[in-house]
Amino acid sequence: MRCPWCQADDDRVVDSRPADDGGSIRRRRECAACGRRFTTFERIEEVGLVVAKRDGSSEPFDREKLAAGIRKAFAGRPTSPLQIEQMVGRIETRVRRKGPDVTSRQVGGEVLAMLQKVDEVAYLRYASVYKDFQGTADFERELGMLLEKKEPARKRTR
């Protein structure tokens, strides 16, 4: 680490402790050349995430693109920007766990799973674009699957 005052690159670590709730490490350093102290922070570098699209091309994961799609699905629905941001964060975390290379199908699946739990109207809106609905029959089919999952299991009569 280069000293900010004399630019020497010989220093020693005097103190280390966690910072940002464990997201980084704060280190106090002392320059061997001039004796002055300075602080550095170490953070984990985010692993790049690449999304393989349906057409065979790839592009870097874009959190804002994901958020824009979800915001469109929630247009006019009772939700706050904070709730949407939290959903985007959870979806991004789940997608990052899948590895540095994911498919658009995996990303879309995570979005649909989240929306299905949160808001059925937003789910249908997103599904209509993601699954490329061509007519009302597609909406009916998807709505039927949603209703099937909602109905409680029937008790057997003996």
C-alpha positions as CSV (number, residue, x, y, z in Angstrom):
1,M,0.0,0.0,0.0
2,R,1.4,3.4,-1.0
3,C,1.6,6.1,1.7
4,P,-0.7,9.0,0.8
5,W,1.8,11.6,2.1
6,C,5.3,10.4,1.0
7,Q,4.3,7.7,-1.6
8,A,6.5,5.1,0.0
9,D,5.2,1.6,-0.4
10,D,6.7,0.2,2.9
11,D,4.2,0.2,5.8
12,R,3.0,-2.0,8.6
13,V,-0.6,-2.8,9.8
14,V,-1.1,-1.4,13.2
15,D,-4.8,-2.4,13.7
16,S,-7.4,-4.4,11.8
17,R,-11.1,-4.7,12.5
18,P,-14.4,-5.5,10.6
19,A,-16.3,-2.6,9.1
20,D,-19.6,-2.2,7.3
21,D,-21.2,-5.0,9.3
22,G,-18.5,-7.4,8.1
23,G,-18.6,-6.3,4.5
24,S,-15.1,-4.9,4.6
25,I,-12.0,-4.7,6.8
26,R,-10.6,-1.5,8.2
27,R,-6.9,-1.4,8.6
28,R,-4.8,1.3,10.3
29,R,-1.3,1.4,8.7
30,E,1.9,3.2,9.6
31,C,4.4,4.2,6.9
32,A,7.9,3.0,7.6
33,A,9.4,5.9,5.7
34,C,7.6,9.0,7.2
35,G,6.0,7.4,10.3
36,R,2.5,8.9,9.5
37,R,-0.6,6.7,9.9
38,F,-3.4,6.2,7.4
39,T,-6.5,4.0,7.1
40,T,-7.4,1.6,4.3
41,F,-10.4,-0.5,3.7
42,E,-10.5,-3.9,2.0
43,R,-13.7,-5.1,0.3
44,I,-14.6,-8.2,-1.7
45,E,-14.8,-7.4,-5.3
46,E,-18.2,-8.4,-6.8
47,V,-17.9,-11.3,-9.1
48,G,-19.0,-10.3,-12.6
49,L,-22.2,-12.0,-13.7
50,V,-22.9,-12.8,-17.3
51,V,-26.4,-13.5,-18.6
52,A,-26.7,-15.8,-21.6
53,K,-29.8,-14.6,-23.6
54,R,-32.2,-16.7,-25.7
55,D,-30.6,-15.6,-29.0
56,G,-27.2,-17.0,-27.9
57,S,-25.6,-13.7,-27.1
58,S,-24.3,-12.8,-23.7
59,E,-24.4,-9.5,-21.7
60,P,-23.3,-8.4,-18.2
61,F,-26.0,-8.7,-15.6
62,D,-27.8,-5.3,-15.3
63,R,-29.5,-4.7,-12.0
64,E,-31.2,-1.6,-13.3
65,K,-32.7,-3.5,-16.3
66,L,-34.1,-6.1,-13.8
67,A,-35.5,-3.3,-11.6
68,A,-37.1,-1.6,-14.6
69,G,-38.9,-4.8,-15.6
70,I,-40.2,-5.3,-12.1
71,R,-41.3,-1.7,-11.8
72,K,-43.3,-2.0,-15.1
73,A,-45.0,-5.2,-13.7
74,F,-46.0,-3.2,-10.5
75,A,-47.2,-0.1,-12.3
76,G,-50.3,1.1,-10.5
77,R,-50.1,-1.6,-7.9
78,P,-49.9,-1.0,-4.2
79,T,-46.2,-1.2,-3.6
80,S,-43.4,1.2,-2.7
81,P,-40.0,1.8,-4.4
82,L,-38.4,0.4,-1.3
83,Q,-40.3,-2.9,-1.6
84,I,-39.3,-3.2,-5.3
85,E,-35.7,-2.5,-4.4
86,Q,-35.7,-5.2,-1.7
87,M,-37.2,-7.7,-4.2
88,V,-34.5,-6.8,-6.8
89,G,-31.9,-7.3,-4.1
90,R,-33.2,-10.8,-3.2
91,I,-33.5,-11.8,-6.8
92,E,-29.9,-10.6,-7.5
93,T,-28.6,-12.5,-4.5
94,R,-30.3,-15.7,-5.7
95,V,-29.0,-15.3,-9.2
96,R,-25.5,-14.6,-8.1
97,R,-25.5,-17.8,-6.0
98,K,-26.1,-19.8,-9.3
99,G,-22.6,-18.7,-10.5
100,P,-20.9,-16.2,-12.8
101,D,-22.7,-17.5,-15.9
102,V,-26.5,-17.7,-15.8
103,T,-29.2,-17.8,-18.4
104,S,-32.0,-15.3,-19.0
105,R,-34.3,-18.2,-18.2
106,Q,-32.8,-18.6,-14.7
107,V,-33.2,-14.8,-14.1
108,G,-36.7,-14.8,-15.4
109,G,-37.6,-17.8,-13.3
110,E,-36.4,-16.1,-10.1
111,V,-38.4,-13.0,-11.0
112,L,-41.6,-15.0,-11.6
113,A,-41.1,-17.0,-8.4
114,M,-40.8,-13.8,-6.4
115,L,-43.7,-12.0,-8.1
116,Q,-46.0,-15.1,-7.7
117,K,-45.5,-14.8,-3.9
118,V,-45.9,-11.0,-3.7
119,D,-48.6,-9.9,-6.3
120,E,-50.5,-12.1,-8.8
121,V,-51.3,-9.2,-11.1
122,A,-47.7,-8.1,-11.3
123,Y,-46.8,-11.8,-11.9
124,L,-49.3,-12.0,-14.8
125,R,-48.0,-8.8,-16.3
126,Y,-44.4,-10.0,-16.1
127,A,-45.3,-13.5,-17.4
128,S,-47.1,-12.0,-20.4
129,V,-43.9,-10.4,-21.6
130,Y,-41.4,-13.0,-20.4
131,K,-43.4,-15.9,-21.8
132,D,-44.5,-14.0,-24.9
133,F,-48.2,-14.4,-24.5
134,Q,-49.9,-14.3,-27.9
135,G,-53.6,-14.1,-26.9
136,T,-56.2,-14.5,-24.2
137,A,-55.7,-18.3,-24.1
138,D,-52.2,-17.8,-22.8
139,F,-53.5,-15.6,-20.0
140,E,-56.2,-18.1,-19.2
141,R,-53.7,-20.9,-19.0
142,E,-51.4,-19.0,-16.7
143,L,-54.2,-17.8,-14.5
144,G,-55.5,-21.4,-14.3
145,M,-52.0,-22.5,-13.1
146,L,-52.0,-19.7,-10.5
147,L,-55.4,-20.7,-9.2
148,E,-54.5,-24.4,-9.0
149,K,-51.6,-23.5,-6.7
150,K,-53.8,-21.4,-4.5
151,E,-56.6,-23.9,-3.9
152,P,-56.1,-25.9,-0.7
153,A,-55.9,-29.7,-1.1
154,R,-59.3,-31.4,-0.8
155,K,-59.9,-33.8,2.0
156,R,-60.7,-37.3,1.1
157,T,-64.0,-38.7,2.2
158,R,-64.1,-42.4,3.2
